[in-house]
């Protein structure tokens, strides 16, 4: 009994060949390899152009220029941008892998400056003890004020109001003490900073005098 198999062809047609027909298989191989050879270079070149364009867009954050109807940034992440603008199913991780490799090639070719090789670092703003104390004190005061407002809004006939009020009084005392301590720390830090600035000014004056001599 002879078994037949179906072999798919790029054009979408199905060719039925006999397993023993080596000539038919060889012809099918030659035909499809010819298709690859004729189109592979062009396909690769097109893919490289796409990757280079993608790398430029990501390197300079150009994708963030898209705005919605309200004038706000349309895309909050790169993966959504790829999906909605191009219909790509490329994940953010895979996209960044492609971009990293393409960026290195473009830098070597001179189409991107060497400075773009360093990944952008998000640096947290410097937080001084003075700022931390002030901000924390302000936040705590807002929280305790909001708590007081909610306690006041409880109906007097509510049987649990007394219990909530007792908790508020306990917390309020602790928070007020903490706020006072934070205000003290902030004031001391501010005074120390002012003293250091004055000392720096004196040093600058001495340098000027030395230079004048």
Secondary structure as GFF3:
##gff-version 3
##sequence-region A 1 213
A	DSSP	beta_strand	4	8	.	.	.	ID=ss1
A	DSSP	beta_strand	14	18	.	.	.	ID=ss2
A	DSSP	alpha_helix	22	59	.	.	.	ID=ss3
A	DSSP	three_ten_helix	62	65	.	.	.	ID=ss4
A	DSSP	alpha_helix	78	86	.	.	.	ID=ss5
A	DSSP	alpha_helix	92	109	.	.	.	ID=ss6
A	DSSP	three_ten_helix	114	117	.	.	.	ID=ss7
A	DSSP	alpha_helix	129	153	.	.	.	ID=ss8
A	DSSP	alpha_helix	161	212	.	.	.	ID=ss9
###
